[in-house]
Amino acid sequence: MSKKPNPRKLKYGTVSVIVTISFIAAVVLLNVIVGIISERVNISADLSANSVYTLDEQTELYVKTVLNSDVTVTVLSSEKAFEEDKNNRQVSEILKEMARLNSHVKLNYLDLNQNPNYTSRFKGETLAANYIVVESEKNNRHRIITPYDYFGIKDDQAAAYYYYYGIVGGYYIEQEMLSAMIYATDEKLVKVVFTAGYGERDSSTLQNLLTKNGFEVETVNLTTSEIPEDADIAVIFAPTIDIDTEQLKKLDRFLENEGKTAFCFASTMQPETPNIEAFLSDWGLSAGYSVIGQHDTQYLMSSITLYAHLQQVFDTEYTHSAYGKNLYMPGADLRPIITADRAGITLTPLVKTYDKAFLYPLNLGENEPFDSDKAESGIFNDIVIADNGKSKVCAVGSESFTGSVLTSYSNSVNADLFVELFGSVSGKAETITVNPKQSTAITFEMNAKTANTLAVVLCIAIPAAVIALGIGVWVYRRHK
């Protein structure tokens, strides 16, 4: 004779099954919803010391509001393999966040071993695992970003640390991605030509800064070539040999065209350059043959020298964004830019010294006495732009403004100012500069007493409490 079912047990058993099925269904549904949301919204939290997994405010602004054409980002690795490297994980998160912010960003992961034909489109260029290709089909332009680029590896020693110890000095992925997207999607690239042939000073930092911000940069030897007609800007970067009058006529011919600009950087390392000064004089400009010092100690960058000091940026149509950042403008070894009225030319000072600056003559003899208290003093121009209504010439008092030292300070506006200045004179859309983020390990130190206490709590007390709770529930249900 079969045992008659207990209605009470049957009732509770049915309810238990229904509750279990409902719970499982709710968990599955919740996972689906979270998956859909996570594809559109970043629901993760960045707990790293320097927010290396979070986009810079300027980067987010560009991706969300400025980028308005399709750009394809292809990581040459499978997603799983790429993110297995802890350094690459931050890179991947930045790329995914860009894709979440703007549907124009198409992010793909592609294993070269399974797609060997992919490289055939990039003849003469090197592609390898973990490289990133950023391309615009509309403009038929692309840029390849290597791990050396997005980890800021500049030399063999840094490379050795990366490959053998997994140590990375800083993350440049935002810089590199912004540069690549601007280059790929800009309707018209602004071409900047740096002249050569007269012992020009090292302009690599400025050239790199412009390249990273979507300018097209090339070098032209004035002794053998004309300035290209399709160039927008010509830069004479502190030549240590005076340029021949005949070669300067090439610059005059360039500036006869509508919308062209020439930048003339001065240096205290230059001898006197009468030919260059004659060219500048036609535009109401001159680089005084002296170096600017500063008596007011609140503006000095160091107590060691009076010739490295802070400058003041003025709010002009060429520097409005840089002015608004309220950052410092450090300068060193500056020559004053002197102005003179010229018919039909508008002169606009962009950067000046603060008051109590003074001039030390560069042609002063070794044994000639100099008293800075009796020297010419006041406020002097550092950067001035001249505009004749058709073209422009900008005189800059020192090449150090764009050097690797003064542009590297986190509170310096130098890089932002020159990127904006080159962009504004050429009609380029607003550009954005982003500083690399440093990866900092977070450590949690504890003494032996704290460690023992945590061990007791985590390994004994909490497990024991869970077991006791389980036994109590079982006994209660057993005797109910």
LUMVOMI-594005 format. One record per residue (C-alpha): residue number from 1; residue in three letters; x, y, z. Coordinates in Angstrom, 1 decimal, padded with zeros to 4 digits. Layout:
// LUMVOMI-594005
(NUM Ala (X Y Z))
...
This chain:
// LUMVOMI-594005
(1 Met (000.0 000.0 000.0))
(2 Ser (001.5 003.3 -001.1))
(3 Lys (002.1 006.0 001.4))
(4 Lys (-000.4 008.9 001.2))
(5 Pro (001.3 012.2 000.2))
(6 Asn (001.5 014.7 003.0))
(7 Pro (-000.5 017.8 001.7))
(8 Arg (001.6 020.1 003.9))
(9 Lys (004.9 018.8 002.5))
(10 Leu (003.6 018.9 -001.0))
(11 Lys (002.5 022.5 -000.6))
(12 Tyr (005.8 023.6 000.8))
(13 Gly (007.7 021.6 -001.8))
(14 Thr (005.8 023.2 -004.6))
(15 Val (006.4 026.6 -003.2))
(16 Ser (010.1 025.8 -002.8))
(17 Val (010.4 024.8 -006.5))
(18 Ile (008.5 027.9 -007.7))
(19 Val (010.7 030.1 -005.5))
(20 Thr (013.9 028.4 -006.8))
(21 Ile (012.8 028.7 -010.5))
(22 Ser (011.8 032.3 -010.0))
(23 Phe (015.1 033.1 -008.4))
(24 Ile (017.1 031.5 -011.2))
(25 Ala (015.0 033.3 -013.8))
(26 Ala (015.5 036.6 -012.0))
(27 Val (019.3 036.1 -011.9))
(28 Val (019.4 035.2 -015.6))
(29 Leu (017.2 038.3 -016.5))
(30 Leu (019.4 040.5 -014.3))
(31 Asn (022.6 039.3 -016.1))
(32 Val (021.0 040.0 -019.5))
(33 Ile (020.0 043.5 -018.4))
(34 Val (023.4 044.3 -016.9))
(35 Gly (025.1 043.0 -020.1))
(36 Ile (022.9 045.3 -022.3))
(37 Ile (023.5 048.3 -020.0))
(38 Ser (027.3 047.7 -019.7))
(39 Glu (027.5 047.8 -023.5))
(40 Arg (026.2 051.4 -023.4))
(41 Val (027.2 052.7 -020.0))
(42 Asn (030.4 052.2 -018.0))
(43 Ile (029.1 050.8 -014.7))
(44 Ser (032.5 049.9 -013.4))
(45 Ala (034.4 051.9 -010.8))
(46 Asp (038.0 053.1 -011.2))
(47 Leu (039.8 052.6 -007.9))
(48 Ser (043.4 053.1 -009.3))
(49 Ala (045.5 055.8 -007.7))
(50 Asn (045.7 058.0 -010.8))
(51 Ser (042.4 057.0 -012.5))
(52 Val (044.3 055.2 -015.3))
(53 Tyr (041.1 053.4 -016.3))
(54 Thr (039.1 056.6 -016.7))
(55 Leu (039.1 059.0 -019.7))
(56 Asp (040.6 062.5 -019.2))
(57 Glu (037.9 065.2 -019.2))
(58 Gln (039.4 066.7 -022.4))
(59 Thr (039.4 063.2 -024.1))
(60 Glu (035.8 062.6 -023.2))
(61 Leu (034.8 066.0 -024.6))
(62 Tyr (036.5 065.3 -027.9))
(63 Val (035.1 061.8 -028.3))
(64 Lys (031.5 062.8 -027.3))
(65 Thr (031.1 066.2 -029.0))
(66 Val (033.9 066.7 -031.6))
(67 Leu (034.3 063.3 -033.3))
(68 Asn (031.5 063.2 -035.9))
(69 Ser (032.7 060.7 -038.5))
(70 Asp (033.3 056.9 -038.4))
(71 Val (036.7 055.7 -037.2))
(72 Thr (037.6 052.0 -036.9))
(73 Val (039.9 050.9 -034.1))
(74 Thr (041.4 047.5 -034.6))
(75 Val (043.5 045.8 -031.9))
(76 Leu (045.7 043.2 -033.4))
(77 Ser (045.0 040.5 -030.9))
(78 Ser (042.1 038.5 -029.6))
(79 Glu (040.3 040.3 -026.7))
(80 Lys (041.1 037.5 -024.2))
(81 Ala (044.8 037.3 -025.1))
(82 Phe (045.2 041.1 -025.1))
(83 Glu (043.7 041.6 -021.7))
(84 Glu (045.7 038.7 -020.1))
(85 Asp (048.5 041.2 -019.8))
(86 Lys (047.8 043.5 -016.8))
(87 Asn (049.3 046.5 -018.6))
(88 Asn (047.1 046.0 -021.7))
(89 Arg (044.0 045.8 -019.6))
(90 Gln (044.0 049.5 -019.0))
(91 Val (044.5 050.1 -022.7))
(92 Ser (041.5 047.9 -023.5))
(93 Glu (039.3 049.7 -020.9))
(94 Ile (040.1 053.1 -022.4))
(95 Leu (039.3 051.9 -025.9))
(96 Lys (036.0 050.3 -024.8))
(97 Glu (035.0 053.5 -023.0))
(98 Met (035.6 055.5 -026.2))
(99 Ala (033.4 053.1 -028.1))
(100 Arg (030.7 053.4 -025.5))
(101 Leu (030.8 057.2 -025.7))
(102 Asn (030.4 057.5 -029.4))
(103 Ser (028.8 055.1 -031.9))
(104 His (031.2 056.5 -034.6))
(105 Val (034.0 054.5 -032.8))
(106 Lys (034.0 050.9 -034.1))
(107 Leu (036.2 048.7 -031.8))
(108 Asn (037.4 045.4 -033.1))
(109 Tyr (039.8 042.7 -031.8))
(110 Leu (041.5 040.7 -034.5))
(111 Asp (044.0 037.9 -034.1))
(112 Leu (046.6 038.2 -036.9))
(113 Asn (047.3 034.4 -036.8))
(114 Gln (043.7 033.8 -037.8))
(115 Asn (043.5 036.7 -040.2))
(116 Pro (046.9 036.8 -042.1))
(117 Asn (045.4 038.7 -045.1))
(118 Tyr (044.6 041.7 -043.0))
(119 Thr (048.2 043.1 -043.4))
(120 Ser (048.0 043.1 -047.2))
(121 Arg (046.2 046.5 -047.1))
(122 Phe (049.2 048.1 -045.3))
(123 Lys (052.0 047.6 -047.8))
(124 Gly (055.5 048.7 -046.6))
(125 Glu (054.3 049.1 -043.0))
(126 Thr (055.0 046.9 -040.0))
(127 Leu (052.1 045.2 -038.1))
(128 Ala (052.5 042.9 -035.2))
(129 Ala (050.5 041.5 -032.2))
(130 Asn (049.1 044.2 -029.8))
(131 Tyr (049.5 047.0 -032.4))
(132 Ile (046.4 049.2 -032.8))
(133 Val (045.2 050.5 -036.2))
(134 Val (043.0 053.6 -036.3))
(135 Glu (041.5 054.3 -039.7))
(136 Ser (038.9 056.4 -041.4))
(137 Glu (037.4 054.9 -044.6))
(138 Lys (035.9 058.3 -045.5))
(139 Asn (039.3 060.1 -045.7))
(140 Asn (041.3 057.0 -046.6))
(141 Arg (043.8 057.7 -043.8))
(142 His (045.1 055.5 -041.0))
(143 Arg (047.7 055.5 -038.2))
(144 Ile (049.4 052.6 -036.5))
(145 Ile (050.0 052.7 -032.8))
(146 Thr (052.6 050.3 -031.3))
(147 Pro (053.0 049.2 -027.7))
(148 Tyr (056.1 051.4 -027.6))
(149 Asp (053.8 054.3 -028.4))
(150 Tyr (050.9 053.7 -026.0))
(151 Phe (053.2 052.8 -023.1))
(152 Gly (055.6 055.7 -023.7))
(153 Ile (058.7 053.5 -024.3))
(154 Lys (061.3 055.8 -025.8))
(155 Asp (064.5 053.8 -025.7))
(156 Asp (066.0 050.3 -025.4))
(157 Gln (066.4 050.4 -021.7))
(158 Ala (062.7 051.2 -021.2))
(159 Ala (061.9 048.4 -023.6))
(160 Ala (063.9 046.0 -021.6))
(161 Tyr (062.0 046.9 -018.4))
(162 Tyr (058.7 046.5 -020.2))
(163 Tyr (059.4 043.1 -021.7))
(164 Tyr (061.3 041.5 -018.9))
(165 Tyr (059.8 043.0 -015.8))
(166 Gly (056.4 044.2 -017.0))
(167 Ile (057.2 047.7 -015.7))
(168 Val (055.6 050.6 -017.6))
(169 Gly (056.5 054.3 -016.9))
(170 Gly (053.3 055.9 -018.0))
(171 Tyr (050.2 055.4 -020.1))
(172 Tyr (050.0 057.4 -023.4))
(173 Ile (047.1 055.6 -024.9))
(174 Glu (044.8 058.6 -024.7))
(175 Gln (047.4 060.9 -026.3))
(176 Glu (048.0 058.3 -029.1))
(177 Met (044.3 057.6 -029.7))
(178 Leu (043.4 061.3 -029.8))
(179 Ser (046.3 062.0 -032.2))
(180 Ala (045.3 059.1 -034.4))
(181 Met (041.6 059.9 -034.5))
(182 Ile (042.3 063.6 -035.3))
(183 Tyr (044.7 062.6 -038.1))
(184 Ala (042.3 060.1 -039.6))
(185 Thr (039.1 062.1 -039.4))
(186 Asp (040.1 065.8 -040.0))
(187 Glu (038.7 067.0 -043.3))
(188 Lys (041.9 068.9 -044.1))
(189 Leu (045.2 068.4 -042.4))
(190 Val (047.2 071.6 -041.6))
(191 Lys (050.7 071.3 -043.0))
(192 Val (053.5 072.8 -041.0))
(193 Val (056.9 073.1 -042.6))
(194 Phe (060.1 073.5 -040.6))
(195 Thr (063.0 075.1 -042.5))
(196 Ala (066.5 073.7 -042.4))
(197 Gly (069.9 074.5 -043.8))
(198 Tyr (071.0 077.2 -041.4))
(199 Gly (071.9 075.4 -038.2))
(200 Glu (068.4 075.5 -036.7))
(201 Arg (068.0 074.5 -033.1))
(202 Asp (066.4 071.1 -032.1))
(203 Ser (062.6 071.4 -032.8))
(204 Ser (061.8 067.8 -032.3))
(205 Thr (059.6 068.4 -029.2))
(206 Leu (057.5 071.0 -031.0))
(207 Gln (057.2 068.8 -034.1))
(208 Asn (056.1 065.8 -032.0))
(209 Leu (053.6 068.0 -030.2))
(210 Leu (052.1 069.2 -033.4))
(211 Thr (052.0 065.7 -034.9))
(212 Lys (050.2 064.3 -031.9))
(213 Asn (047.6 066.9 -032.3))
(214 Gly (046.8 066.1 -035.9))
(215 Phe (049.1 068.5 -037.8))
(216 Glu (051.1 067.2 -040.8))
(217 Val (054.7 068.1 -040.3))
(218 Glu (057.7 068.0 -042.7))
(219 Thr (061.1 069.6 -043.1))
(220 Val (062.3 071.7 -046.1))
(221 Asn (065.9 072.8 -046.7))
(222 Leu (065.7 076.5 -047.7))
(223 Thr (069.0 076.3 -049.4))
(224 Thr (067.7 073.9 -052.1))
(225 Ser (063.9 074.1 -052.0))
(226 Glu (060.9 076.4 -052.1))
(227 Ile (058.3 076.3 -049.3))
(228 Pro (055.5 074.0 -050.7))
(229 Glu (052.4 075.8 -051.9))
(230 Asp (050.2 073.4 -049.9))
(231 Ala (051.9 074.3 -046.6))
(232 Asp (049.9 076.4 -044.2))
(233 Ile (052.6 077.4 -041.7))
(234 Ala (056.4 077.8 -042.1))
(235 Val (058.6 077.7 -039.0))
(236 Ile (062.1 079.2 -038.8))
(237 Phe (063.3 077.6 -035.5))
(238 Ala (066.2 079.6 -034.1))
(239 Pro (068.9 079.3 -036.9))
(240 Thr (072.4 079.7 -035.6))
(241 Ile (073.5 081.0 -039.1))
(242 Asp (071.8 084.1 -040.6))
(243 Ile (069.6 083.2 -043.5))
(244 Asp (070.7 084.5 -046.9))
(245 Thr (068.6 087.3 -048.3))
(246 Glu (067.8 085.3 -051.5))
(247 Gln (066.5 082.4 -049.4))
(248 Leu (064.4 084.7 -047.2))
(249 Lys (062.6 085.8 -050.4))
(250 Lys (061.2 082.3 -050.5))
(251 Leu (059.5 083.1 -047.2))
(252 Asp (058.2 086.4 -048.7))
(253 Arg (056.7 084.5 -051.7))
(254 Phe (055.1 082.0 -049.3))
(255 Leu (053.4 084.8 -047.3))
(256 Glu (052.0 086.5 -050.4))
(257 Asn (049.4 083.7 -050.5))
(258 Glu (046.2 084.1 -048.5))
(259 Gly (046.0 082.5 -045.1))
(260 Lys (049.7 081.6 -044.7))
(261 Thr (051.7 082.1 -041.4))
(262 Ala (055.4 082.2 -040.6))
(263 Phe (056.8 081.6 -037.1))
(264 Cys (060.2 082.9 -036.2))
(265 Phe (061.7 081.6 -033.0))
(266 Ala (064.6 083.4 -031.5))
(267 Ser (067.4 082.1 -029.2))
(268 Thr (070.1 083.4 -026.9))
(269 Met (072.4 080.9 -028.7))
(270 Gln (072.1 082.8 -032.0))
(271 Pro (074.6 085.4 -033.2))
(272 Glu (073.2 088.7 -034.5))
(273 Thr (071.1 087.9 -037.6))
(274 Pro (070.7 091.2 -039.6))
(275 Asn (069.0 089.5 -042.5))
(276 Ile (066.3 087.8 -040.4))
(277 Glu (065.9 091.1 -038.5))
(278 Ala (065.3 092.9 -041.8))
(279 Phe (062.6 090.4 -042.7))
(280 Leu (060.9 090.8 -039.3))
(281 Ser (061.2 094.6 -039.5))
(282 Asp (058.9 094.7 -042.5))
(283 Trp (056.3 093.2 -040.2))
(284 Gly (056.9 095.7 -037.4))
(285 Leu (058.8 093.1 -035.3))
(286 Ser (062.3 092.6 -034.0))
(287 Ala (064.0 090.2 -031.6))
(288 Gly (066.1 092.4 -029.2))
(289 Tyr (069.7 091.2 -028.8))
(290 Ser (069.5 090.8 -025.0))
(291 Val (068.1 088.3 -022.5))
(292 Ile (065.3 089.0 -020.1))
(293 Gly (065.9 088.7 -016.4))
(294 Gln (063.4 089.1 -013.5))
(295 His (064.0 091.0 -010.2))
(296 Asp (060.7 090.0 -008.6))
(297 Thr (061.4 086.7 -006.8))
(298 Gln (057.8 085.6 -006.8))
(299 Tyr (058.1 085.0 -010.6))
(300 Leu (061.4 083.2 -010.6))
(301 Met (061.4 079.5 -011.3))
(302 Ser (064.6 079.0 -009.4))
(303 Ser (066.8 080.9 -007.0))
(304 Ile (069.8 079.9 -009.0))
(305 Thr (069.1 082.1 -012.0))
(306 Leu (067.3 085.4 -012.8))
(307 Tyr (066.7 084.3 -016.4))
(308 Ala (064.1 081.6 -015.9))
(309 His (060.8 083.0 -014.8))
(310 Leu (057.0 082.9 -015.3))
(311 Gln (055.3 084.9 -018.0))
(312 Gln (051.7 086.2 -018.4))
(313 Val (049.4 085.0 -021.2))
(314 Phe (046.9 087.5 -022.6))
(315 Asp (043.4 086.7 -023.6))
(316 Thr (043.4 087.0 -027.4))
(317 Glu (041.7 085.3 -030.3))
(318 Tyr (044.8 083.2 -030.7))
(319 Thr (045.2 082.2 -027.0))
(320 His (041.7 082.3 -025.5))
(321 Ser (041.6 078.6 -024.5))
(322 Ala (045.1 078.5 -023.1))
(323 Tyr (044.4 081.7 -021.1))
(324 Gly (041.3 080.2 -019.6))
(325 Lys (043.2 077.2 -018.2))
(326 Asn (044.8 079.5 -015.5))
(327 Leu (048.1 077.6 -015.6))
(328 Tyr (051.7 078.8 -015.4))
(329 Met (053.7 079.9 -018.5))
(330 Pro (057.3 079.3 -017.7))
(331 Gly (060.0 080.7 -019.9))
(332 Ala (063.8 080.8 -019.9))
(333 Asp (066.6 082.6 -021.9))
(334 Leu (064.0 084.9 -023.4))
(335 Arg (064.8 087.6 -025.9))
(336 Pro (062.4 090.6 -026.0))
(337 Ile (060.1 091.0 -029.0))
(338 Ile (060.2 094.7 -029.9))
(339 Thr (057.4 096.2 -032.0))
(340 Ala (057.1 099.2 -034.3))
(341 Asp (054.1 100.6 -036.1))
(342 Arg (053.8 099.6 -039.8))
(343 Ala (051.0 100.7 -042.1))
(344 Gly (048.4 098.1 -042.7))
(345 Ile (049.8 095.7 -040.0))
(346 Thr (048.0 094.8 -036.7))
(347 Leu (050.4 093.8 -033.9))
(348 Thr (049.0 091.6 -031.1))
(349 Pro (051.1 090.7 -028.0))
(350 Leu (050.2 087.2 -026.8))
(351 Val (052.7 086.7 -023.9))
(352 Lys (054.6 089.2 -021.9))
(353 Thr (056.8 089.3 -018.8))
(354 Tyr (055.6 090.5 -015.5))
(355 Asp (056.8 093.8 -014.2))
(356 Lys (060.3 094.3 -012.8))
(357 Ala (061.9 092.4 -015.7))
(358 Phe (065.2 093.7 -017.0))
(359 Leu (067.4 093.3 -020.1))
(360 Tyr (071.0 091.9 -020.1))
(361 Pro (072.8 092.7 -023.4))
(362 Leu (074.0 089.6 -025.2))
(363 Asn (076.9 091.5 -026.8))
(364 Leu (078.3 092.7 -023.5))
(365 Gly (082.0 092.0 -023.2))
(366 Glu (083.3 089.6 -020.6))
(367 Asn (085.0 092.3 -018.6))
(368 Glu (082.3 094.9 -019.1))
(369 Pro (080.5 095.7 -015.8))
(370 Phe (076.7 095.2 -015.6))
(371 Asp (074.3 096.5 -012.9))
(372 Ser (070.9 094.9 -013.3))
(373 Asp (069.4 097.6 -011.0))
(374 Lys (070.4 100.2 -013.6))
(375 Ala (069.4 098.1 -016.7))
(376 Glu (066.4 098.8 -018.9))
(377 Ser (063.5 097.4 -016.9))
(378 Gly (059.7 097.0 -017.1))
(379 Ile (057.4 094.6 -018.9))
(380 Phe (058.6 093.1 -022.2))
(381 Asn (056.9 091.2 -025.0))
(382 Asp (057.7 087.5 -025.3))
(383 Ile (055.4 086.5 -028.2))
(384 Val (053.8 088.9 -030.7))
(385 Ile (051.8 088.2 -033.9))
(386 Ala (051.6 090.6 -036.9))
(387 Asp (048.7 090.4 -039.3))
(388 Asn (048.5 092.3 -042.6))
(389 Gly (045.0 091.1 -043.4))
(390 Lys (046.2 088.4 -045.8))
(391 Ser (048.9 086.5 -043.9))
(392 Lys (050.7 086.5 -040.5))
(393 Val (054.1 086.4 -038.9))
(394 Cys (054.6 085.4 -035.3))
(395 Ala (057.8 086.2 -033.4))
(396 Val (058.7 084.1 -030.4))
(397 Gly (061.3 085.2 -027.9))
(398 Ser (062.8 081.8 -027.1))
(399 Glu (062.8 078.3 -028.5))
(400 Ser (062.8 077.0 -024.9))
(401 Phe (059.0 077.8 -024.7))
(402 Thr (058.4 074.6 -026.7))
(403 Gly (061.3 072.5 -025.3))
(404 Ser (060.9 069.2 -023.6))
(405 Val (061.5 070.7 -020.1))
(406 Leu (059.0 073.6 -020.0))
(407 Thr (056.3 071.6 -021.9))
(408 Ser (056.5 068.7 -019.5))
(409 Tyr (055.4 070.4 -016.3))
(410 Ser (051.8 069.3 -015.3))
(411 Asn (050.9 072.9 -014.4))
(412 Ser (052.5 074.4 -017.5))
(413 Val (050.3 075.9 -020.3))
(414 Asn (053.1 076.0 -022.8))
(415 Ala (052.0 072.9 -024.8))
(416 Asp (048.4 074.0 -024.8))
(417 Leu (049.2 077.5 -025.9))
(418 Phe (051.3 076.5 -028.9))
(419 Val (048.9 073.8 -030.1))
(420 Glu (046.1 076.4 -029.9))
(421 Leu (048.2 079.1 -031.5))
(422 Phe (049.1 076.9 -034.5))
(423 Gly (045.5 075.8 -034.8))
(424 Ser (044.0 079.3 -034.6))
(425 Val (046.3 080.9 -037.3))
(426 Ser (045.5 078.1 -039.7))
(427 Gly (041.7 077.9 -039.0))
(428 Lys (042.0 074.4 -037.6))
(429 Ala (039.3 073.2 -035.3))
(430 Glu (040.0 073.3 -031.5))
(431 Thr (042.7 070.8 -030.6))
(432 Ile (043.1 069.0 -027.3))
(433 Thr (046.2 068.0 -025.3))
(434 Val (046.2 065.2 -022.7))
(435 Asn (049.0 064.4 -020.3))
(436 Pro (050.0 060.7 -019.9))
(437 Lys (048.9 059.0 -016.7))
(438 Gln (051.3 057.2 -014.5))
(439 Ser (050.6 053.7 -013.2))
(440 Thr (051.1 053.7 -009.4))
(441 Ala (050.9 050.5 -007.4))
(442 Ile (048.8 050.7 -004.3))
(443 Thr (050.1 048.9 -001.3))
(444 Phe (048.4 048.0 002.0))
(445 Glu (050.8 047.5 004.8))
(446 Met (049.9 045.9 008.2))
(447 Asn (051.8 044.8 011.3))
(448 Ala (051.8 041.2 012.7))
(449 Lys (049.1 041.9 015.3))
(450 Thr (046.7 043.2 012.6))
(451 Ala (047.5 040.3 010.3))
(452 Asn (046.8 037.8 013.1))
(453 Thr (043.5 039.5 013.9))
(454 Leu (042.4 039.4 010.3))
(455 Ala (043.4 035.8 010.0))
(456 Val (041.2 034.8 013.0))
(457 Val (038.2 036.8 011.7))
(458 Leu (038.4 035.7 008.1))
(459 Cys (039.5 032.1 008.6))
(460 Ile (037.8 031.1 011.8))
(461 Ala (035.1 033.5 013.1))
(462 Ile (033.2 034.2 009.9))
(463 Pro (033.2 030.5 008.6))
(464 Ala (032.1 029.3 012.1))
(465 Ala (029.3 031.8 012.2))
(466 Val (028.1 030.7 008.7))
(467 Ile (028.2 027.0 009.8))
(468 Ala (026.3 027.7 013.1))
(469 Leu (023.7 029.7 011.2))
(470 Gly (023.3 026.8 008.7))
(471 Ile (022.9 024.2 011.6))
(472 Gly (020.4 026.4 013.3))
(473 Val (018.2 026.7 010.2))
(474 Trp (018.4 023.0 009.6))
(475 Val (017.4 022.1 013.2))
(476 Tyr (014.5 024.7 013.1))
(477 Arg (013.2 023.2 009.8))
(478 Arg (013.7 019.7 011.1))
(479 His (011.4 020.1 014.1))
(480 Lys (008.9 022.5 012.5))
